[in-house]
Structures are given as structure tokens and as C-alpha cells.
């Protein structure tokens, strides 16, 4: 834990949330930066378990974050800090 200062997750829109969180657990708490790259509107995570889908694993971390008010577009555009 705390080994990496930067973690880049490519195609984060296709990864399940646990798949994304595992590498993030190795991030430095004080100076760590996360970059989630991908398109949450394209192909999402492939889930074969109906139980996993019921518990929300069919939604990627990127898609879930993009649905929060923090990442929404306001009258002045997107938050440039994010």
C-alpha cells in the first residue's frame, strides 16, 4: 500500500468496480492520483452471474462516478479540477 503515486486505468468503462478498486488500493494516500480513461456509454462490464448483476456489478466505477453531481455538467460546464 502506498507504493504508486499514479494509477491509470484504461478502458475503465468496461471494468467491473472490484477490478478497478484492486489497483487503486496500492495508491499513495498522500500524493496519489487516479486517471480513469474510457467511455461509460459504450460496452460496460461483462457479467455472467445474475447474482452479481443484482448487486450492481454490471455498472463500472467510471459509469457510477459519472452519474454523481460532482461530475455532472452545470451551466458553466464541467469542473476543470476533475
Number of C-alpha atoms within 10 A of each C-alpha: 10 13 11 16 14 15 17 14 18 14 16 23 25 24 23 20 20 12 15 20 12 10 14 20 14 16 19 16 13 8 10 15 14 12 12 15 13 16 15 21 9 10 11 19 19 14 14 9 10 10 10 11 13 9 9 13 19 20 20 23 23 23 18 13 13 14 12 9 9 12 13 12 11 10 5 6 8 12 11 6 4 7
